[in-house]
Amino acid sequence: MYYQAEEAAGVLRKRIEMLGVPVDCLDWPTTLGIVETELGASGPPRAVVAVNPEKVIRAQRDPRLLAALRSSALLVPDGIGVVLASRLLGLGRMERVPGSELMPRICEIAARRGVGIYLFGAAPEVNEKAAAVLRERYPRLQVAGRHHGYVAEVDMERIVADINASCAAILFLALGSPRQELWMGRYLARLNVRLCQGVGGTFDVIAGTVKRAPRAFIELHLEWLYRLLRNPRRLLRQTALPMFAIRVLSAWVTRTAQP
């Protein structure tokens, strides 16, 4: 079922409910256009969150995560399962916008516009390496501040103050899901940034401590399989994929059975 999403940076797009969980019908040009104009806008910080089948299943049973998704300004379709399910259920057409690819694109925009970024999350050495790689990759990029993700809740006020003191326009939050979404729900309104993107393990990819799937896997939309083959311990997490498929097929059967 469609409902009209809030207008984001002057760009209208559809937000749909997939199995009771919201996601935006986006493609790359629309997503990047919203990012560009949001950086020049005013108002409260805007959350950018990736939605994939695993997150859909988790949000169905976690009211806090679902609330965090509903309050986000931009819900990018990160997983191919979400894209295919949207088409199968007749909800709308969208393009996969992987969060791990969106972060570098946002860094390109930040470097061109001369605005600072803040990196919060991951292990200390990964955070440091990711910052170094980004500075090398985008010489004009301003890494205004950074901090690893091993922070006790009692010290979070200090992190919030440091982010604001950095005057960064963009916060990249690499705390893993659902921790990063819940963190946004609690602290984002108190920040002076324009955009906050939850990036999961992207710092590790940028730092080179975790390898992305080979291009062939990416083009065939089988990154999930590559990660599973590299790390069989992910099997428990990947049980969300067949569960998602079953629920989508059930919704499709119900839809097609209606007169």
Residue pairs with C-beta under 8 A, 6 or more apart in sequence:
1 16
1 17
1 91
2 14
2 15
2 16
2 17
2 91
2 92
3 15
3 16
3 17
4 12
4 14
4 15
5 12
5 13
5 14
5 15
5 24
6 15
6 73
8 34
8 38
8 46
8 73
8 74
9 33
9 34
9 36
9 37
9 38
9 41
10 37
11 30
11 33
11 34
11 37
13 24
13 25
13 26
13 30
14 24
14 25
14 92
15 22
15 23
15 24
15 25
15 75
16 22
16 23
16 24
16 25
16 86
16 91
16 92
17 91
18 56
18 82
18 85
18 86
18 89
18 91
19 56
19 60
19 244
19 247
19 248
19 251
20 60
20 66
21 51
21 55
21 56
21 59
21 60
21 66
21 69
22 51
22 69
22 70
22 75
23 51
23 56
23 75
23 77
23 82
23 86
23 94
24 74
24 75
24 76
24 77
24 94
25 77
25 86
25 91
25 92
25 93
25 94
26 74
26 76
26 77
26 94
26 95
26 97
27 94
27 95
27 97
28 95
28 97
31 74
31 76
31 97
31 102
32 105
32 109
34 74
35 48
35 105
35 106
35 109
35 195
36 109
38 46
38 73
38 194
38 195
39 109
39 110
39 113
39 115
39 169
39 170
39 194
39 195
41 194
44 188
44 189
45 171
45 188
45 189
45 191
45 192
45 193
45 194
45 195
45 196
46 73
46 74
46 194
46 195
46 196
47 68
47 71
47 72
47 73
47 74
47 184
47 188
47 196
47 197
47 198
48 72
48 73
48 74
48 76
48 102
48 195
48 196
48 197
48 198
49 68
49 69
49 72
49 74
49 75
49 76
49 181
49 184
49 197
49 198
50 75
50 76
50 78
50 97
50 98
50 99
50 102
50 198
50 200
51 69
51 75
51 76
51 77
51 78
51 79
51 82
52 78
52 79
52 81
52 82
53 79
53 81
53 82
53 85
53 240
53 241
53 244
53 245
54 79
54 237
54 238
54 240
54 241
54 244
55 65
55 69
55 78
55 177
55 178
56 82
56 244
57 240
57 243
57 244
57 247
58 65
58 177
58 178
58 240
59 65
59 66
59 69
60 66
62 178
64 178
64 182
64 185
65 177
65 178
65 181
65 182
67 185
68 178
68 181
68 182
68 184
68 185
69 75
69 181
71 185
72 181
72 184
76 97
76 99
76 102
77 83
77 86
77 94
77 95
77 96
77 97
78 96
78 97
78 98
78 99
79 96
79 224
80 96
80 221
81 241
81 244
81 245
81 248
82 94
82 96
83 94
83 95
83 96
85 91
85 244
85 248
86 92
86 93
86 94
87 93
88 248
88 252
89 248
89 251
89 252
89 255
90 255
96 221
99 197
99 198
99 199
99 200
99 202
100 199
100 200
100 201
100 202
100 205
100 212
102 197
103 172
103 197
103 199
103 202
103 206
104 137
104 206
106 170
106 195
106 197
107 117
107 134
107 137
107 138
107 141
108 138
110 116
110 117
110 138
110 141
110 142
110 169
110 170
111 138
111 139
111 140
111 141
111 142
112 140
114 140
114 142
115 142
115 168
115 169
115 170
115 194
116 142
116 143
116 144
116 145
116 166
116 167
116 168
116 169
116 170
117 134
117 141
117 142
117 143
117 144
117 168
117 169
117 170
117 171
117 172
118 143
118 144
118 145
118 146
118 163
118 166
118 168
118 170
118 171
118 172
118 193
119 127
119 130
119 131
119 134
119 143
119 145
119 146
119 147
119 172
119 174
119 203
120 146
120 147
120 149
120 159
120 163
120 171
120 172
120 173
120 174
120 175
121 127
121 148
121 149
121 172
121 173
121 174
121 175
121 176
121 180
121 199
121 203
122 130
122 148
122 149
122 174
122 201
122 203
122 204
122 207
123 148
123 149
123 150
124 148
124 150
125 207
126 148
126 203
126 204
126 207
126 209
127 146
127 147
127 148
127 149
127 174
127 203
128 146
129 206
129 207
129 208
129 209
130 203
130 204
130 206
130 207
131 143
131 146
133 206
133 207
133 208
134 141
134 143
134 206
135 141
135 143
142 168
144 166
144 167
144 168
145 162
145 163
145 165
145 166
145 168
147 159
147 162
149 174
149 175
151 159
156 187
160 187
160 190
160 191
163 171
163 191
163 192
163 193
164 190
164 191
164 192
167 192
168 193
169 193
169 194
169 195
170 193
170 194
170 195
170 196
170 197
171 191
171 193
171 195
171 196
171 197
172 196
172 197
172 199
172 202
172 203
173 180
173 183
173 184
173 196
173 197
173 198
173 199
174 180
174 198
174 199
174 200
174 201
174 202
174 203
175 183
175 198
176 200
176 201
177 198
177 200
180 198
180 199
180 200
181 198
184 196
184 198
188 196
201 210
204 210
205 211
205 212
211 230
212 218
212 223
213 222
213 223
213 226
213 227
214 226
217 223
217 225
217 226
224 238
224 241
227 234
228 234
228 235
228 238
